[in-house]
Amino acid sequence: MSIVSASNTNPLSIRNTVAIGIGSALFAILGRFGSIPSGLPDTNIETTYALLALFAILYGPLVGLLVGFIGHTLKDAIFYGSPWFSWIIASAVVGLIIGFAASRIRARDGEFGRKEIITFNIMQVAANAFAWFVVAPTLDILIYAEPSGKSYTQGLVAGASNIVTVAILGTLLLSAYAKTRTKQGSLTKEA
């Protein structure tokens, strides 16, 4: 597995650089205005992870990592005053891991059927579980000396809500995107 998308061997091509910029800005805006309070302090149901998954699948792991890292940093800095790096790193990890499925999910080529949906959801569940059940709470404890019970509870709520959000919205986004693309080997766009 390469950190660079299979469809683009130049990790910082103009296309990928633009995707990073647009994805990061959208992540920050959606992270602020598309969040639903969970009832747990400093933990929201985030619709922005569906967008992160879309960018990771379309552009690969490096773009996913950078959109997660830069977008979350911007969101925290602009809307909350200071970045919370344990969760920023977790967002980057989500984008990176989901991006590794980019070579197996050809939404860009109009392919997003049952097999791709299953592959996508296996990857996103693994990515969100690892990032939010392990990475974020462990770094909260190591970097910020947060209480372990609070950190792991927040990670569990964030991870579970992100898994559900990405399963629903991420799948819908990728499915809608794939329907706009001409299937590989086809002379016309299928209806």
C-alpha positions in Angstrom: 0.0 0.0 0.0 1.3 3.4 -0.9 0.4 6.7 0.7 0.0 8.1 -2.8 -3.2 7.5 -4.7 -2.9 4.7 -7.3 -4.4 7.0 -9.9 -1.9 9.8 -9.3 1.8 9.1 -8.7 2.6 12.7 -7.8 1.5 13.2 -4.2 1.5 17.0 -4.5 0.1 17.4 -8.0 -1.9 20.5 -8.7 -5.1 18.3 -8.5 -4.2 16.9 -5.1 -3.0 20.3 -3.8 -6.3 21.9 -4.8 -8.2 18.9 -3.3 -6.3 19.4 0.0 -7.2 23.1 0.1 -10.8 22.7 -0.8 -11.3 19.6 1.4 -9.6 21.3 4.4 -11.8 24.4 4.1 -15.0 22.4 3.7 -13.9 20.2 6.7 -13.5 23.3 8.9 -16.8 24.9 7.8 -18.8 21.7 8.0 -17.1 20.8 11.3 -18.4 24.1 12.8 -21.9 24.3 11.2 -22.6 20.6 10.5 -22.0 19.4 14.0 -24.8 18.0 16.2 -24.3 18.1 20.0 -24.0 14.6 21.5 -24.8 15.6 25.1 -21.2 14.8 26.2 -19.0 17.8 26.7 -16.7 18.7 23.8 -18.0 15.7 21.8 -20.3 16.2 18.8 -21.8 14.1 16.1 -19.7 15.2 13.1 -21.0 15.1 9.6 -17.7 16.3 8.3 -16.2 12.8 8.5 -18.4 11.7 5.6 -16.7 14.5 3.5 -13.3 13.5 4.7 -14.1 9.9 3.6 -15.1 11.2 0.2 -11.9 13.1 -0.3 -9.8 10.1 1.0 -11.5 7.7 -1.5 -11.2 10.1 -4.4 -7.7 11.3 -3.9 -6.0 8.7 -1.7 -4.3 8.4 1.7 -2.0 11.4 1.6 -4.9 13.8 0.7 -7.1 12.1 3.3 -4.4 12.6 5.9 -3.8 16.2 5.1 -7.5 17.2 4.8 -8.1 15.6 8.2 -5.1 17.3 9.8 -5.3 20.7 8.2 -9.1 20.9 8.2 -9.4 19.9 11.9 -6.6 22.3 12.8 -8.4 25.2 11.0 -11.7 24.3 12.6 -10.2 24.3 16.1 -8.1 27.4 15.6 -10.8 29.5 14.0 -13.9 28.4 15.9 -12.5 27.4 19.3 -9.3 29.5 19.7 -6.7 26.7 19.9 -6.1 23.4 18.3 -6.6 20.1 20.2 -3.9 18.0 18.7 -4.9 14.6 20.0 -8.2 14.8 18.0 -6.5 16.5 15.0 -4.1 13.6 14.8 -7.1 11.2 15.0 -8.8 13.0 12.1 -5.6 12.7 10.1 -5.5 8.9 10.9 -9.1 8.5 9.7 -8.3 10.1 6.4 -5.1 8.1 5.9 -6.7 4.7 6.6 -9.8 5.3 4.6 -7.5 6.6 1.8 -5.8 3.2 1.6 -9.1 1.9 0.1 -8.9 4.3 -2.8 -7.2 1.9 -5.1 -10.0 -0.7 -4.4 -12.9 1.6 -4.7 -13.3 3.1 -8.1 -16.0 5.7 -7.5 -14.1 8.0 -9.9 -14.7 5.4 -12.6 -18.4 5.1 -11.8 -18.0 2.0 -9.8 -19.7 2.0 -6.4 -21.8 -1.2 -6.1 -22.3 -3.7 -3.2 -18.7 -4.8 -3.2 -17.3 -1.3 -3.0 -19.9 -0.3 -0.4 -18.8 -3.2 1.8 -15.1 -2.5 1.3 -15.6 1.2 2.0 -17.5 0.5 5.2 -15.0 -2.1 6.5 -12.3 0.5 6.0 -14.2 3.4 7.6 -15.2 1.3 10.6 -11.6 0.2 11.1 -10.3 3.8 10.6 -12.8 5.4 13.0 -12.5 2.6 15.6 -8.7 2.9 15.7 -8.6 6.7 15.6 -11.3 7.4 18.1 -11.2 4.3 20.4 -7.4 4.2 20.6 -5.5 7.2 19.2 -7.5 10.2 20.4 -8.1 9.1 24.0 -4.5 7.8 24.4 -3.1 11.1 23.1 -5.5 13.1 25.3 -4.0 11.3 28.3 -0.4 11.6 27.1 -0.5 15.2 25.8 -3.1 16.9 27.9 -3.1 14.7 31.1 -6.9 14.3 30.7 -8.6 11.7 32.9 -8.6 8.3 31.2 -12.3 7.6 31.9 -13.4 10.8 30.4 -11.0 10.5 27.4 -12.1 6.9 26.5 -15.8 7.7 27.0 -15.5 10.7 24.6 -13.5 8.6 22.2 -16.2 5.9 22.3 -19.0 8.3 21.6 -17.1 10.2 18.9 -16.0 7.0 17.2 -19.4 5.3 17.3 -21.2 8.4 16.0 -18.5 8.9 13.2 -18.9 5.2 12.2 -22.7 5.7 11.8 -22.4 9.1 10.1 -19.8 7.9 7.6 -21.7 4.7 7.0 -24.8 6.6 6.0 -23.7 10.0 4.6 -20.3 8.8 3.3 -22.0 5.9 1.4 -24.6 8.2 0.0 -22.0 10.8 -1.1 -19.8 8.2 -2.8 -22.8 6.6 -4.4 -24.1 9.9 -5.7 -20.7 10.8 -7.0 -20.2 7.5 -8.8 -23.5 7.9 -10.6 -22.2 11.2 -12.1 -19.2 9.4 -13.6 -19.0 7.4 -16.8 -18.2 3.7 -16.0 -14.8 2.6 -17.2 -15.0 1.0 -20.6 -18.4 2.6 -21.4 -18.8 5.0 -24.3 -21.7 6.8 -22.6 -22.8 7.7 -19.1 -25.2 5.1 -17.8 -28.5 6.4 -16.5 
